[in-house]
Amino acid sequence: MALAAVAAGCGSSGGSRRADGPALFAEDCAICHSLTGRQSPRRQGGDLLALHTTRAEMLEFVREMPVPHRLSSSQLQAVADYVRAVEARGP
């Protein structure tokens, strides 16, 4: 999980928001990560499309992201499930 170590700067506004994976990713993760299949020097956390993790690994990855407020359990699951669904569809 090398990406977890370099993904500083991702943000979150905490557990009061709904567990909408695409919206949470766009708001909290997309500043550092993309899901396009192309690396970008503008996103220090890298592209996640080819990461291909288990659900448990992705949950841990999302949980370890440096955010100012913790995501709720349902938000963590929504983001992890969204990323894995995009990975499954491929580029």
KOLTI-176985 format. One line per 8 residues: number of its first residue (from 1); for each residue x, y, z of N, C-alpha, C. Coordinates in steps of 0.001 Angstrom, whole numbers, plus 500000, padded with zeros to 6 digits. Last residue first. Example, Ala and Ser with C-alpha at 12.3 -4.5 7.8 and 13.67 -1.06 7.14 Angstrom:
% residues 2
2) 512850:497750:507080:513670:498940:507140:512900:500030:507870  513190:494310:507800:512300:495500:507800:513200:496700:507800 .
END
This chain:
% residues 91
91) 489440:500759:482472:489569:502063:481779:488597:502224:480635  487143:498940:484703:488359:499181:483934:488345:500511:483207  485238:497901:486362:484832:498290:485006:486020:498505:484102  486738:497550:488667:486175:496368:488012:485735:496685:486581  487281:500208:489397:488377:499311:489021:487858:498116:488238  484701:500974:490100:485336:501612:488960:486502:500754:488471  484385:499315:492349:483464:499185:491212:484058:499824:489953  486394:500263:494042:486468:498888:493542:485531:498676:492351 .
83) 485410:502850:494540:486712:502668:493887:486815:501270:493294  482951:502164:495835:482974:502949:494600:484286:502733:493842  483829:500819:498112:483009:500117:497131:482984:500847:495791  485220:502925:499409:485909:501689:499029:485128:500942:497952  483097:504746:499818:484252:505119:499007:484973:503867:498516  481400:503189:501463:480909:503739:500196:482067:504117:499280  482999:502662:503693:482536:501562:502856:482079:502065:501485  483285:505264:504693:484457:504473:504318:484061:503363:503353 .
75) 480573:505800:505252:481281:506587:504247:482532:505857:503764  480061:503980:507293:479307:503871:506044:479961:504678:504924  481859:504940:509244:481990:503580:508710:481264:503440:507382  482825:508323:508488:482039:507333:509208:482259:505971:508559  486100:509662:508391:484877:509305:507688:484129:508290:508542  487586:512093:510540:487351:510702:510158:486053:510557:509383  489160:514975:509322:488080:514390:510117:487879:512964:509641  491400:515407:507727:491256:516171:508961:490160:515640:509883 .
67) 493150:512485:506574:492035:513425:506454:491878:514164:507781  495146:510383:505071:495271:511504:506017:494179:512543:505773  493932:507069:504891:494178:508342:504221:494202:509479:505233  493186:504729:506125:494510:505275:506431:494795:506621:505770  490712:504045:505043:490785:504386:506462:492109:505090:506810  491474:503287:502472:490658:504489:502661:490749:504970:504110  492921:500937:503166:493546:502012:502399:492794:503325:502614  490903:499412:504352:492057:499835:505144:492771:501003:504467 .
59) 489252:499041:502109:488732:499702:503312:489871:500216:504177  491026:497631:500469:490588:498964:500071:490005:499721:501258  491273:495238:501916:492455:496075:501678:492055:497493:501304  488612:494322:501791:489238:494599:503092:490468:495496:502932  488334:493937:499039:487502:494936:499718:488114:495314:501058  491579:493758:497481:490380:493138:498035:489561:494237:498696  492618:495792:494679:492725:495279:496041:491477:494478:496395  493650:497304:492211:493080:495951:492338:493332:495315:493704 .
51) 494934:499524:490960:495343:499064:492285:494872:497639:492569  494330:500846:488657:495015:499556:488537:495438:498975:489885  493110:503218:489582:492390:502303:488713:493027:500915:488647  494278:505216:491042:493881:504002:491755:493264:502940:490863  497060:507337:490632:495834:506799:490061:495528:505459:490722  498415:509422:493295:498422:508513:492168:497039:508067:491726  498858:511330:495165:498474:510007:495636:498389:508978:494532  499355:513724:493831:500455:513066:494522:500119:511668:495021 .
43) 498513:514868:490914:497860:514103:491984:498906:513256:492683  500008:515971:488951:499189:516884:489754:498525:516186:490936  501124:514009:487433:501992:514651:488429:501230:515622:489326  499139:511167:487005:499245:512599:486796:500166:513185:487857  498465:508127:485272:499112:508841:486372:499203:510321:486014  495458:506751:484209:496646:507530:483825:497186:508255:485048  493147:505682:485011:494098:504761:484404:495365:505462:483948  491382:507220:486435:491367:507327:484978:492241:506291:484288 .
35) 490932:508098:489034:490448:506779:488635:490344:506734:487110  493229:509770:491275:492339:509723:490117:491913:508278:489891  493970:511627:494274:493859:510386:493510:492947:510559:492304  493884:514123:495480:495134:513357:495522:495129:512155:494581  491394:515100:494991:492477:516075:495021:493834:515363:494973  489684:512967:495270:490116:513325:493921:491203:514392:493901  488801:512699:497901:489906:511861:497423:490507:512354:496113  486649:514341:498587:487697:514064:499561:488932:513372:499008 .
27) 484881:514766:496414:485133:515818:497392:486388:515584:498218  484898:512361:494960:485126:513638:494281:485522:514734:495260  484269:510521:496998:485547:510429:496294:485879:511765:495642  481690:511431:497670:482763:511472:498664:484129:511398:497998  480372:510901:495232:480462:512276:495744:481579:512404:496776  480647:508069:495000:481165:508974:493981:481344:510414:494487  479434:507200:497604:480801:506924:497186:481347:507869:496131  477718:508567:500003:477626:508533:498551:479044:508418:498009 .
19) 476593:508752:502772:477560:507770:502293:477380:507564:500793  476241:512231:503689:475716:510926:503289:476835:510038:502777  478037:513868:506387:477557:513744:505016:477060:512337:504736  479140:513792:508872:477777:514283:508774:477197:514147:507365  481800:513022:509365:480783:512000:509255:479366:512499:509066  484082:515196:507447:483587:514427:508578:482393:513551:508292  485158:516382:505311:484440:517249:506238:483699:516447:507286  488454:515780:504225:487117:515298:504520:486447:516273:505453 .
11) 491203:515461:501870:490415:516095:502920:489061:515475:503100  494630:514740:501281:493229:514442:501005:492401:514982:502160  497249:515152:502094:496511:516258:501533:495070:515963:501192  499211:512304:501183:498916:513416:502082:498111:514483:501365  499905:509812:500055:498636:510450:499730:498262:511582:500677  502005:508129:500446:502250:509371:499722:500995:510186:499473  501090:505894:501796:502168:506672:502406:502370:508018:501727  499267:504776:500090:498792:505337:501352:499840:506236:501975 .
3) 500795:503695:498047:500044:504925:497797:499563:505568:499082  501759:501305:499060:502661:502443:498962:501916:503746:498741  500814:498805:500000:500000:500000:500000:500860:501262:500000 .
END
